[in-house]
Amino acid sequence: MTPGTHQTWRPLTLPAGSIFALVWAALATSLPRLIYNTSDSVPAGWYRTSPANSLAPGDLMLVHLMQWLRSTATC
């Protein structure tokens, strides 16, 4: 290696590391979703959902039912 080689790539490490960190943060976290509730169980309207790390009393849960159970629940 020549003496000036390290100096040419050093300025690129900070922007490259920053871009990598932004891409990692975007892909590693799941985005919140919006769900519209029309049932009478809670007030109708838009609800934001996100993965639950822990649940507390009073928290709402969104559950995807299996197809055979969906048809039973709508009867």
SULSUL-V708375 format. One record per backbone hydrogen bond with DSSP energy under -0.5 kcal/mol. NH is the residue of the N-H (numbers start at 1). CO is the residue of the C=O. E is the energy in kcal/mol with one decimal. If there is no record, write none. Layout:
nh/co/e
NH/CO/E
NH/CO/E
This chain:
nh/co/e
5/2/-1.6
8/4/-0.7
8/5/-0.9
9/5/-0.8
10/6/-1.3
11/7/-0.6
12/9/-0.9
13/9/-0.7
13/10/-1.2
14/10/-0.6
15/11/-0.6
16/12/-2.1
17/13/-2.5
18/14/-2.3
19/15/-2.4
20/16/-2.2
21/17/-2.2
22/18/-2.2
23/19/-2.4
24/20/-2.5
25/21/-2.3
26/22/-2.0
27/23/-2.0
28/24/-2.5
29/25/-1.1
33/49/-1.9
35/47/-3.0
37/35/-0.6
37/45/-2.9
38/36/-0.5
45/37/-1.6
47/35/-3.0
49/33/-3.3
53/51/-0.6
59/56/-2.2
63/61/-0.5
65/63/-0.7
70/66/-2.3
71/67/-1.9
72/68/-1.1
73/69/-2.3
74/70/-1.5
75/72/-0.8
